[in-house]
Amino acid sequence: MGILRSFTIGVSGLNASGQGMGVIGDNIANAGTNGFKASRAEFQDVLAVSLKGIEGGDQIGAGTKLGHIKPMMTQGDVTRTDSVTDLAISGDGFFTVEAPFGRGVTRDGSFHFDKEGQLTTMDGYKILGFQADEKGKIMNKLDPIKLGSTTIPAKATKDITMSMNLDSRVNKSEFNIENPEKTAAFSNTMTVYDNIGTARTVTVYYNKTDNNQWEYHVAADGKDVEGGKPDTMYEMANGKLLFNDKGQLEERKEGKNSFNFNKGAAKDQKISLTWGQTLKEGGTGLDASTQYGSECSIARHTQDGSTAATLTSLSFNDKGILTAVYNNGETRDIAQVAVSKFENNEGLFKVGKNIFKESKTSGQAALGKPGESGRGEVLSKSIELSNVDIANEFVNLMTAQRNFQANAKTLTTADQMLQEVLQIKR
């Protein structure tokens, strides 16, 4: 019986070594697979036979078996690429995908946009993310990441903000729209947009009416004005700027405000002009235009209008936010990649195509944004490589080969012993 048991034990060793070789071979085969996680074969001894019954004591082993295949969920090396849609997670977490079997996760970030503008894996599985509203604010709504329209409509100018200084030393004057350059103490020109996105040039003229009091007049050339004559300025808006004795902007009084551009633009367009927060509005005087005894000058001006635009490029930042850049210089956030986190990454179930799904041992996916609550950051134009260590696998390969040979030797030796027994009668 002892010799026959040796056969059984040897066979168990051969089986276990062969299965271990399969794990090592799978690791080596996937050394070039993006996001692949290597596995390690772990063996267990088989229930032994006690020579003394339940009292324990001396026992004879019954061989070995493959007890568990442990996934090694360590970070793989990250390499740079030239593709905007290549992403990698640095740290804990997985990209979340919508697969045929339901929701899955992956570390392979080699994504692309399909013909419908949806971000997908190479197999067409949709990548889930948190969508942005019309203003670019990331919401908590989870949906497949999609580009949507590649164009944005024109936006009429509604607000103009200026930061400047008006010279308190200039003389009082009366403004005349028929001769604006000679009757204004200072002027600045800027571009605004009508409701259909046509760029219009307007000039703001300033004249001093009294100590600490100024008027402003916004005018446009007749070629841009409904019913206007070219090379003739037409007043569109006016008002007053009041300063205190310290040169701080105390109050702004708006007068006329009606921009009537031609060539299909809407009539009576309203454009609000501000020179910073006045003292009357609760300002400190530090963030508004001034009236000091130095030359008139404008530091900067901004306006919120834009032409219609088309998409020119896309980019992801380290928080996984997809931003679209348009040819008018405007940028808009579209969505943010969702990252799934598990209590036990080693318990995830492999379904192939670099996809995992949750299991009872992994726990449920906790969805969140990159960089939050222990989730890793997203790296753009990057791919996480396989974490297989080829040198280590070759060492394991040789070890498994020696184990297999040793177990085979057990069988041949037992066979020789059995042959000796069979020849006793001869």
Rosetta blueprint (number, residue, H / E / L):
1 M L
2 G H
3 I H
4 L H
5 R H
6 S H
7 F H
8 T H
9 I H
10 G H
11 V H
12 S H
13 G H
14 L H
15 N H
16 A H
17 S H
18 G H
19 Q H
20 G H
21 M H
22 G H
23 V H
24 I H
25 G H
26 D H
27 N H
28 I H
29 A H
30 N L
31 A L
32 G L
33 T L
34 N L
35 G L
36 F L
37 K L
38 A L
39 S E
40 R E
41 A E
42 E E
43 F E
44 Q E
45 D E
46 V L
47 L L
48 A L
49 V E
50 S E
51 L L
52 K L
53 G H
54 I H
55 E H
56 G L
57 G L
58 D L
59 Q E
60 I E
61 G L
62 A L
63 G L
64 T E
65 K E
66 L E
67 G E
68 H E
69 I E
70 K E
71 P E
72 M L
73 M L
74 T L
75 Q L
76 G L
77 D L
78 V E
79 T E
80 R E
81 T L
82 D L
83 S L
84 V L
85 T L
86 D E
87 L E
88 A E
89 I E
90 S E
91 G L
92 D E
93 G L
94 F E
95 F E
96 T E
97 V E
98 E E
99 A E
100 P L
101 F L
102 G E
103 R E
104 G E
105 V E
106 T E
107 R L
108 D L
109 G L
110 S E
111 F L
112 H E
113 F E
114 D L
115 K L
116 E L
117 G L
118 Q E
119 L E
120 T E
121 T L
122 M L
123 D L
124 G L
125 Y L
126 K E
127 I E
128 L E
129 G E
130 F E
131 Q E
132 A E
133 D L
134 E L
135 K L
136 G L
137 K L
138 I E
139 M E
140 N E
141 K E
142 L E
143 D E
144 P E
145 I L
146 K E
147 L L
148 G L
149 S L
150 T L
151 T E
152 I E
153 P L
154 A L
155 K E
156 A L
157 T L
158 K L
159 D E
160 I E
161 T E
162 M E
163 S E
164 M E
165 N E
166 L L
167 D L
168 S L
169 R L
170 V L
171 N L
172 K L
173 S L
174 E L
175 F L
176 N L
177 I L
178 E L
179 N L
180 P H
181 E H
182 K H
183 T H
184 A L
185 A L
186 F E
187 S E
188 N E
189 T E
190 M E
191 T E
192 V E
193 Y E
194 D L
195 N L
196 I L
197 G L
198 T L
199 A E
200 R E
201 T E
202 V E
203 T E
204 V E
205 Y E
206 Y E
207 N E
208 K E
209 T E
210 D E
211 N L
212 N L
213 Q E
214 W E
215 E E
216 Y E
217 H E
218 V E
219 A E
220 A E
221 D E
222 G H
223 K H
224 D H
225 V E
226 E L
227 G L
228 G L
229 K L
230 P L
231 D L
232 T L
233 M E
234 Y E
235 E E
236 M E
237 A E
238 N E
239 G E
240 K E
241 L E
242 L E
243 F E
244 N L
245 D L
246 K L
247 G L
248 Q E
249 L E
250 E E
251 E E
252 R E
253 K E
254 E E
255 G E
256 K E
257 N E
258 S L
259 F E
260 N L
261 F E
262 N L
263 K L
264 G L
265 A L
266 A L
267 K L
268 D L
269 Q E
270 K L
271 I L
272 S E
273 L E
274 T E
275 W L
276 G E
277 Q L
278 T L
279 L L
280 K L
281 E L
282 G L
283 G L
284 T L
285 G L
286 L L
287 D L
288 A E
289 S L
290 T E
291 Q L
292 Y L
293 G L
294 S L
295 E L
296 C L
297 S E
298 I E
299 A E
300 R E
301 H E
302 T E
303 Q E
304 D L
305 G L
306 S E
307 T L
308 A L
309 A E
310 T E
311 L E
312 T E
313 S E
314 L E
315 S E
316 F E
317 N L
318 D L
319 K L
320 G L
321 I E
322 L E
323 T E
324 A E
325 V E
326 Y E
327 N L
328 N L
329 G L
330 E L
331 T E
332 R E
333 D E
334 I E
335 A E
336 Q E
337 V E
338 A L
339 V E
340 S E
341 K E
342 F L
343 E L
344 N L
345 N H
346 E H
347 G H
348 L L
349 F E
350 K E
351 V E
352 G E
353 K L
354 N L
355 I E
356 F E
357 K E
358 E L
359 S L
360 K L
361 T L
362 S L
363 G L
364 Q L
365 A L
366 A E
367 L E
368 G E
369 K L
370 P L
371 G L
372 E L
373 S L
374 G L
375 R E
376 G L
377 E E
378 V E
379 L E
380 S E
381 K L
382 S E
383 I E
384 E E
385 L L
386 S L
387 N L
388 V L
389 D L
390 I H
391 A H
392 N H
393 E H
394 F H
395 V H
396 N H
397 L H
398 M H
399 T H
400 A H
401 Q H
402 R H
403 N H
404 F H
405 Q H
406 A H
407 N H
408 A H
409 K H
410 T H
411 L H
412 T H
413 T H
414 A H
415 D H
416 Q H
417 M H
418 L H
419 Q H
420 E H
421 V H
422 L H
423 Q L
424 I L
425 K L
426 R L
